[in-house]
């Protein structure tokens, strides 16, 4: 048997050719339509390409010689104090730090040099972070002379003391960020059943909508209804050098600095705490094969989703205490039983997003998927399972037998299917200094099992925001009446997308035909017509000055309503001016007041509601996971 070293792209392209084999596909299609992942995985594992697959490491390890050369080359860079030059030196030192082994004294020298350069250009908080990091490393570095260790600690302590003095001196002079990221909590009491939710929502189920969330009381715009933790998450390729692998905070922020993995040169962390948590939880089991997740496959998102499926499996598959495969995990995936029969989705007494059962019960649309798509996922799942077997061998997890490899592949395939219709983007917001608008940038993906309970609407009543600790915060975007469904937007919105394109996208990706109010009535947003709303909820006839509902016919003072609308709209305009100056916290109450007026007095859809909601989103953007652009990139 010839063994071939293959990356996932080559392996996939070679094996996916089997789709042209009619006998193979006839059998595979039957298994796909019946939803039998075990049978699909078995068919792939029987192919000779799998038997001949040789797995080896795929990562960039430490290189002390490279680090030494990078450190020495600093002296070759022109000696001036321009920020661009210092930024270049800091980036060079960071590359050296990522290349050197952390136990090597050179790592300390590099950090000292980086901290001094940061201090020289006023990056005092970064300097303090580096000093703390170096002192922590010094406790593990082997030195022949103890006084040498003390000398380094003294140097770093003195540098940090100088930096702190300047931080405190300048703290009252100016405030660079008028909208600091603040900790948030759900409004009201926390639900006893839905651990991530306010008691303002409850879980419901029916044959049409499946599991969904309902408001238990009236909910005002701006109310925090869900704060969900991710079961697993991944980082997009382009964000590996700009964001912490674990908490996804941006390194562009003045208080953040880059700390390397202790084993590879590829990923970065904002602190030793994040590095250790990531290593113990998942990075230990992916580090030596990490390059397979950043190679160019079909798209960056696909690679990120492969990493997400892999991590979701690893987090549950390994019993960290015994370093063995988790028995509960094996039981979940050992038998081919449809999860609707194996578990009753509606009977979960305590819905915890970190409980694997909530991940297992996510919709997969396995039977509805195109068999060729299921074949592609099965091939990738088998490849990742073989990679996982190799990692387990290297990290001394118990020996994995062929049957267990199959179970791992079945689990990975299930997670890939669930991710396709349940994963959410991890987003950071960057403020455009010209337009003063916060623009979103995707930096990763995550599984939030509570948020996955929220159905779609092309006119959503909630909005999601990512936070640096990995959590997602869901707030009411407009008034939600008691008994109404909590509705998110999966992408297509009636304001930006035509009805047919929305329907096609949702049908192709999520396997449902949207019947939200915007779709049923084919809403079009008028920029001119303002239709006032009666207290009963019906339209007011402007010419007749009364409600159009026969059973109501309440009279209305149109002039008074028009004057009130003009007055309230001035609040929105005033809020926008405040936002333009960067004071989003002060602007938000004005927008929420205007939102309440618009809901009470105008029929939807209307342009005023749309403008107000977009402004509210901008305020929440400023309070969430943010980044910043810099002329000199550090």
C-alpha positions in Angstrom: 0.0 0.0 0.0 1.4 3.4 -1.0 0.9 6.0 1.7 0.4 9.6 0.5 0.9 12.8 2.4 -2.1 14.9 1.4 -3.5 18.2 2.6 -7.3 18.4 2.8 -7.6 20.1 -0.6 -5.7 17.4 -2.5 -7.4 14.6 -0.6 -10.9 16.1 -1.2 -10.4 16.7 -4.9 -9.0 13.2 -5.4 -11.8 11.4 -3.5 -14.7 13.6 -4.6 -14.2 12.3 -8.1 -16.2 9.3 -6.9 -19.4 11.3 -7.4 -19.1 10.2 -11.1 -19.3 6.6 -10.1 -23.0 5.7 -10.7 -23.0 2.5 -8.6 -21.4 4.3 -5.7 -23.7 7.3 -5.9 -26.9 5.3 -6.2 -26.1 3.7 -2.9 -24.8 6.9 -1.3 -27.9 8.8 -2.3 -30.1 6.3 -0.6 -28.1 6.7 2.6 -28.2 10.5 2.3 -32.0 10.6 1.9 -32.5 8.3 4.9 -30.1 10.5 6.9 -27.7 7.7 7.8 -24.4 9.4 8.5 -22.9 6.1 9.7 -23.5 4.5 6.3 -22.3 7.6 4.4 -19.1 7.7 6.5 -18.5 3.9 6.1 -18.7 4.2 2.3 -16.1 7.0 2.3 -13.8 5.1 4.7 -13.8 2.1 2.4 -12.1 4.0 -0.4 -8.5 3.3 -1.1 -7.5 7.0 -0.8 -8.5 6.8 2.9 -6.5 3.6 3.5 -3.5 5.2 1.8 -3.6 8.5 3.7 -0.6 9.2 5.8 -1.0 11.9 8.4 1.8 14.1 9.7 2.2 17.4 11.4 1.1 20.6 9.6 2.2 23.6 11.5 5.0 26.2 11.8 7.1 25.3 14.9 9.5 27.5 16.8 12.8 28.5 15.2 15.3 30.2 17.4 17.7 30.9 14.6 15.0 32.8 12.7 14.2 34.7 15.9 17.8 35.6 16.5 18.2 36.9 12.9 15.0 39.0 13.2 16.2 40.5 16.5 19.6 41.3 15.0 18.1 42.9 11.9 16.5 45.6 14.1 19.8 47.3 14.2 19.8 47.5 10.4 16.6 49.5 10.3 17.2 53.2 10.1 17.5 55.0 13.4 14.7 57.6 13.6 11.7 58.3 15.8 9.0 58.3 13.2 6.0 56.3 14.2 6.1 54.3 11.0 9.7 53.3 11.7 9.0 52.3 15.2 5.9 50.4 14.0 8.1 48.5 11.6 10.5 47.6 14.4 7.7 46.5 16.7 6.3 44.2 14.0 9.8 42.8 13.4 10.2 42.1 17.1 6.8 40.5 17.3 7.7 38.1 14.5 10.9 37.3 16.4 8.9 36.7 19.6 6.6 34.3 17.8 9.5 32.4 16.4 11.6 31.9 19.6 11.0 29.3 22.2 9.4 30.9 25.3 12.0 29.3 27.6 14.9 30.9 25.7 16.4 34.0 27.2 16.2 35.6 23.7 12.4 35.8 24.3 13.0 38.1 27.3 15.4 40.3 25.3 12.9 40.6 22.5 10.0 41.5 24.9 12.2 44.1 26.6 13.1 45.7 23.3 9.4 45.7 22.1 8.3 47.2 25.4 10.9 50.0 25.1 9.8 50.8 21.6 6.2 50.9 22.7 7.0 53.3 25.5 8.9 55.5 23.1 5.8 56.2 20.9 3.3 56.5 23.8 1.9 53.0 23.7 2.1 52.9 27.5 -0.6 50.3 28.1 0.9 47.9 25.6 4.3 48.5 27.3 2.7 47.5 30.7 1.2 44.4 29.2 4.6 43.3 27.8 6.3 44.0 31.2 3.8 41.8 33.0 4.2 39.1 30.3 8.0 39.1 30.6 7.9 38.9 34.4 5.6 35.8 34.1 8.0 34.2 31.6 11.0 34.9 33.7 9.7 32.6 36.4 10.0 29.7 33.9 13.2 30.6 32.1 16.3 28.7 33.2 19.2 31.1 34.1 22.6 30.1 35.4 22.8 33.1 37.7 20.0 34.2 39.9 21.1 37.8 40.0 20.6 37.9 36.2 17.0 36.9 36.7 16.5 39.7 39.3 18.2 42.2 37.0 15.6 41.6 34.3 12.7 41.7 36.7 14.0 45.1 38.0 14.3 46.4 34.4 10.7 45.4 33.6 9.3 46.7 36.9 11.0 50.1 36.4 9.7 50.4 32.8 6.2 49.5 33.9 6.3 52.0 36.7 7.3 54.8 34.2 4.6 53.8 31.8 1.9 53.7 34.6 2.9 57.2 35.7 2.3 58.6 32.2 -1.0 56.7 31.9 -2.3 58.2 35.2 -1.0 61.7 34.2 -2.8 61.6 30.9 -6.0 59.8 32.0 -7.8 63.1 32.9 -6.4 65.1 29.9 -8.4 63.4 27.3 -10.7 60.4 26.7 -9.9 58.6 23.5 -13.0 56.4 23.8 -16.3 57.9 24.8 -18.0 54.6 24.6 -15.9 52.0 26.4 -17.0 48.4 26.1 -19.1 47.8 29.2 -20.3 44.6 30.8 -23.9 43.8 30.1 -26.5 41.7 31.8 -30.0 40.5 30.8 -32.7 42.9 31.8 -35.0 41.7 34.6 -34.6 38.3 36.2 -32.7 35.5 34.5 -34.9 32.6 33.2 -34.7 29.5 35.3 -35.0 27.2 32.2 -33.2 29.2 29.6 -29.9 30.0 31.3 -28.8 32.6 28.8 -32.2 34.4 28.7 -34.2 37.0 30.5 -37.4 35.7 32.0 -39.0 38.1 29.4 -38.8 35.2 26.9 -39.8 31.5 27.1 -39.3 28.5 24.9 -42.2 27.2 22.8 -42.7 24.5 20.1 -45.1 23.8 17.3 -45.1 21.7 14.1 -44.7 24.7 11.8 -42.1 26.9 13.6 -40.3 24.1 15.5 -38.6 25.4 18.7 -38.9 29.2 19.1 -38.8 31.9 21.7 -41.9 33.9 22.7 -42.1 37.2 24.7 -43.7 36.6 28.2 -44.4 40.3 28.6 -44.1 43.6 26.6 -40.4 44.2 25.8 -39.1 47.7 25.1 -36.5 48.5 22.4 -33.0 48.2 23.8 -33.9 45.5 26.3 -31.2 42.8 26.6 -33.1 39.5 26.2 -30.2 37.0 25.6 -26.6 36.8 26.6 -25.3 33.5 25.1 -22.0 31.8 25.6 -20.4 29.9 22.6 -20.1 26.1 22.9 -17.3 26.4 20.4 -15.9 29.1 18.1 -13.3 29.6 15.4 -11.2 32.4 13.9 -11.1 33.4 10.2 -7.8 33.2 8.5 -7.4 37.0 8.0 -8.1 37.6 11.7 -5.4 35.3 13.1 -2.9 38.1 13.2 -5.3 40.9 14.2 -7.4 39.3 17.0 -6.9 37.1 20.0 -7.5 33.4 19.1 -9.5 32.9 22.3 -11.4 36.0 23.2 -11.2 37.7 19.8 -10.3 41.1 21.2 -8.6 43.4 18.6 -4.8 44.0 18.9 -5.4 47.4 17.3 -6.7 48.7 20.7 -4.0 50.6 22.6 -4.2 48.4 25.7 -3.7 45.1 23.8 -0.5 43.3 22.8 0.3 40.1 21.0 1.4 37.0 22.9 2.5 33.9 20.9 1.4 30.2 21.3 4.1 28.3 23.2 4.3 25.7 20.4 3.6 27.4 17.0 4.2 30.7 15.2 0.7 31.1 13.7 -1.8 32.1 16.4 -1.8 35.0 18.8 -3.3 35.8 22.2 -3.9 38.9 24.2 -2.8 37.5 27.5 -1.3 34.4 29.2 -4.7 33.7 30.6 -6.2 33.4 27.2 -3.3 31.4 25.9 -3.6 28.8 28.8 -7.4 28.6 28.5 -7.2 28.0 24.8 -4.4 25.4 25.1 -6.3 23.4 27.8 -9.6 23.5 26.0 -8.9 23.1 22.3 -5.6 24.4 20.9 -3.6 21.6 22.4 -5.5 19.2 20.1 -5.2 21.3 16.9 -1.9 23.1 17.1 0.3 20.6 15.3 -2.2 20.3 12.4 -3.3 24.0 12.4 -2.1 24.7 8.9 -4.8 22.5 7.4 -7.4 25.0 8.6 -5.7 28.0 7.0 -4.9 26.5 3.6 -6.9 27.8 0.6 -9.7 25.4 0.0 -12.9 26.9 -1.5 -13.3 29.9 0.8 -12.0 31.4 4.0 -15.4 30.8 5.6 -15.3 27.1 4.7 -11.9 26.7 6.4 -13.2 28.5 9.4 -16.3 26.3 9.5 -14.1 23.2 9.3 -12.1 24.4 12.3 -15.4 25.1 14.1 -16.7 21.6 13.4 -13.3 20.1 14.6 -13.3 22.1 17.8 -17.0 21.3 18.6 -16.0 17.6 18.3 -12.8 17.9 20.3 -14.3 19.9 23.2 -16.8 17.1 23.9 -14.9 14.0 22.6 -12.1 14.1 25.1 -12.4 13.6 28.8 -9.7 16.0 29.9 -9.3 14.4 33.4 -8.6 10.8 32.1 -7.3 11.8 28.7 -9.6 9.3 27.1 -12.6 9.5 24.7 -15.7 10.7 26.5 -18.2 7.8 27.0 -21.2 10.1 26.8 -19.9 11.5 23.5 -19.5 8.0 22.1 -23.0 7.1 23.1 -24.4 10.1 21.4 -22.9 9.1 18.0 -22.5 5.4 18.3 -26.0 4.4 17.2 -27.8 5.6 14.1 -31.0 6.9 15.7 -32.7 10.1 14.5 -32.3 12.7 17.2 -36.0 13.4 17.2 -36.6 9.9 18.4 -33.6 9.6 20.6 -34.3 12.9 22.5 -37.4 14.9 22.9 -36.3 18.4 21.8 -39.2 20.0 23.8 -38.3 18.4 27.1 -35.1 20.0 28.3 -35.6 21.1 31.9 -32.5 23.3 31.9 -31.3 24.7 28.6 -27.5 25.4 29.1 -25.6 26.5 26.0 -22.5 24.7 27.3 -24.4 21.4 27.6 -23.4 19.3 24.5 -27.0 18.0 24.3 -28.1 21.4 23.1 -25.5 21.2 20.3 -26.5 17.7 19.4 -30.1 18.8 19.0 -29.4 21.5 16.6 -31.2 21.1 13.2 -28.9 19.5 10.5 -31.2 19.1 7.5 -29.3 15.9 6.8 -32.1 14.2 4.8 -32.9 17.4 2.8 -29.3 18.2 1.8 -28.1 17.6 -1.7 -26.4 14.1 -1.6 -23.4 15.6 -3.3 -23.1 18.1 -0.5 -23.4 15.3 2.0 -20.6 13.4 0.1 -18.4 16.5 0.3 -19.0 16.8 4.0 -18.4 13.1 4.6 -15.1 13.2 2.8 -13.9 16.2 4.9 -15.2 14.7 8.1 -13.2 11.5 7.5 -10.1 13.5 6.8 -10.5 15.5 10.0 -11.2 12.4 12.0 -7.9 10.9 10.7 -6.2 14.1 11.6 -7.8 13.9 15.0 -6.5 10.4 15.5 -3.0 11.6 14.7 -3.3 14.4 17.2 -4.6 12.1 19.9 -1.6 9.8 19.4 0.8 12.8 19.8 -1.0 14.1 22.9 -1.2 10.6 24.5 -5.0 10.3 24.4 -5.9 6.6 24.5 -5.4 4.6 21.3 -8.2 5.1 18.8 -9.6 2.1 17.0 -11.2 2.1 13.5 -14.7 2.1 14.9 -14.0 5.1 17.0 -12.5 6.9 14.0 -15.8 6.3 12.3 -17.7 7.7 15.3 -15.5 10.8 15.3 -16.2 11.3 11.6 -19.9 10.9 12.1 -19.8 13.5 14.8 -17.8 15.9 12.7 -20.1 15.5 9.8 -23.1 16.2 12.0 -21.5 19.3 13.4 -20.6 20.5 9.8 -24.3 20.1 8.9 -25.5 21.9 12.0 -22.9 24.7 11.5 -24.2 25.3 8.0 -27.6 26.5 9.2 -26.9 27.3 12.9 -23.4 29.0 13.1 -23.2 32.8 13.7 -20.5 35.2 12.7 -18.2 36.7 15.3 -18.1 40.4 14.4 -16.0 43.4 15.3 -16.9 46.9 14.4 -14.6 49.5 13.0 -15.5 53.2 12.9 -14.9 54.9 9.5 -13.4 58.2 10.5 -14.8 59.8 7.3 -18.4 58.7 7.4 -18.4 58.2 11.2 -20.2 54.9 10.7 -19.3 51.7 12.5 -18.7 49.0 9.8 -18.9 45.3 10.7 -16.1 42.9 9.9 -16.4 39.2 10.3 -13.5 37.7 12.3 -14.8 34.2 13.1 -17.8 31.9 13.7 -19.4 30.3 16.7 -22.1 28.0 17.9 -24.6 29.7 20.1 -27.3 27.1 20.9 -29.7 29.5 22.7 -29.6 32.1 19.9 -30.2 29.2 17.5 -33.7 28.9 19.0 -34.6 32.3 17.5 -36.3 32.1 14.1 -35.9 34.4 11.1 -37.8 37.4 9.9 -37.0 39.7 7.1 -38.1 42.5 9.5 -36.4 41.3 12.8 -37.3 42.6 16.2 -33.9 41.8 17.8 -30.3 42.5 16.9 -27.1 40.5 17.8 -23.7 41.9 18.9 -20.4 40.1 19.6 -18.5 40.9 22.7 -14.7 40.4 23.3 -15.2 37.6 25.8 -16.9 35.4 23.2 -20.4 36.1 24.3 -23.2 37.3 22.0 -25.7 39.9 23.3 -29.2 40.0 21.8 -31.3 43.1 22.3 -34.8 44.1 21.3 -34.5 46.4 18.2 -38.1 47.6 18.5 -41.1 47.1 20.7 -42.1 43.4 21.1 -45.6 42.7 22.4 -46.4 40.0 24.9 -47.0 36.7 23.1 -45.0 37.8 20.0 -42.2 35.7 18.6 -38.6 36.8 19.1 -37.3 37.2 15.5 -33.7 37.5 14.3 -32.4 38.2 10.7 -30.4 35.4 9.1 -29.1 37.8 6.4 -31.8 38.9 3.9 -33.8 42.0 5.0 -36.8 43.4 3.2 -35.2 46.9 3.0 -32.1 45.6 1.1 -33.3 42.5 -0.7 -36.2 41.8 -3.1 -38.8 39.2 -2.1 -37.7 36.5 -4.6 -34.0 36.7 -3.7 -34.8 36.5 0.0 -37.0 33.5 -0.5 -34.4 31.7 -2.6 -31.5 32.3 -0.2 -33.5 31.2 2.8 -34.8 28.1 1.0 -31.4 27.1 -0.3 -29.4 27.6 2.9 -32.0 27.0 5.6 -34.6 24.8 3.9 -37.7 26.9 4.7 -40.0 29.3 2.9 -40.2 32.5 4.8 -43.7 33.6 5.8 -42.8 36.7 7.9 -45.1 39.7 7.6 -42.7 41.4 5.2 -42.8 38.4 2.9 -46.5 37.7 3.1 -47.3 41.3 2.2 -44.3 41.9 0.0 -43.4 45.1 1.9 -41.9 48.0 0.1 -40.4 50.8 2.0 -41.9 54.1 1.0 -39.8 57.2 1.6 -42.7 59.7 1.4 -46.0 58.2 2.7 -46.5 58.4 6.5 -49.5 56.4 7.7 -50.6 57.1 11.2 -51.7 54.3 13.5 -54.8 54.3 15.7 -54.6 53.0 19.3 -56.4 49.9 18.1 -53.5 49.2 15.7 -55.3 50.0 12.4 -54.6 52.7 9.9 -55.9 56.3 10.3 -57.6 57.8 7.3 -55.8 61.2 7.0 -58.5 62.8 4.9 -61.4 61.6 7.2 -59.3 61.9 10.4 -60.6 58.7 11.9 -59.6 55.0 12.1 -60.3 52.8 9.1 -61.4 49.9 11.2 -65.2 49.8 11.2 -65.5 48.5 14.8 -63.3 51.4 16.0 -63.8 54.5 13.9 -61.9 56.5 16.6 -61.3 60.1 15.6 -57.8 61.4 15.3 -56.2 64.9 15.4 -53.9 64.7 12.4 -52.3 68.1 12.9 -51.4 67.2 16.5 -50.0 63.8 15.4 -48.0 65.5 12.7 -46.6 68.1 15.1 -45.7 65.4 17.6 -43.9 63.4 14.8 -41.9 66.5 13.8 -40.9 67.1 17.4 -40.0 63.5 18.0 -38.0 63.2 14.8 -35.9 66.1 16.0 -34.7 63.8 18.8 -33.4 61.3 16.2 -31.7 64.1 14.3 -30.2 65.4 17.5 -29.0 61.9 18.5 -27.3 61.5 15.1 -25.4 64.8 15.7 -24.3 63.5 19.1 -23.3 60.1 17.5 -21.2 62.0 14.9 -19.1 63.4 17.8 -18.6 59.9 19.1 -21.0 60.1 22.1 -23.1 57.0 21.4 -24.1 56.4 25.1 -25.7 59.8 25.3 -27.4 59.4 21.9 -29.1 56.1 22.7 -31.9 57.3 25.1 -33.1 59.8 22.5 -33.3 57.1 19.9 -35.1 54.7 22.2 -37.7 57.5 23.0 -38.3 58.2 19.4 -38.5 54.5 18.6 -41.3 54.1 21.2 -43.2 57.1 19.6 -42.8 55.7 16.1 -44.1 52.3 17.1 -47.1 53.8 18.9 -48.1 56.2 16.2 -47.0 55.0 12.7 -48.0 51.9 10.7 -45.1 49.6 9.7 -43.2 49.6 7.4 -42.1 53.2 7.6 -38.9 55.0 6.8 -38.7 56.7 10.2 -38.6 53.3 12.0 -36.0 52.1 9.6 -33.7 55.1 10.1 -34.2 54.9 13.9 -33.4 51.2 14.1 -30.2 51.7 12.0 -29.1 54.5 14.4 -29.8 52.3 17.4 -27.7 49.5 15.9 -24.9 52.0 15.4 -25.0 52.8 19.1 -24.8 49.2 20.1 -22.0 48.6 17.6 -19.9 51.2 19.5 -20.5 49.3 22.8 -19.6 45.8 21.5 -16.5 44.2 20.0 -14.6 47.0 18.4 -11.4 47.6 16.5 -9.7 50.7 15.1 -7.7 51.8 12.1 -4.3 53.3 12.6 -2.0 55.1 10.1 1.0 53.2 11.6 0.0 49.6 12.2 1.4 48.2 15.4 
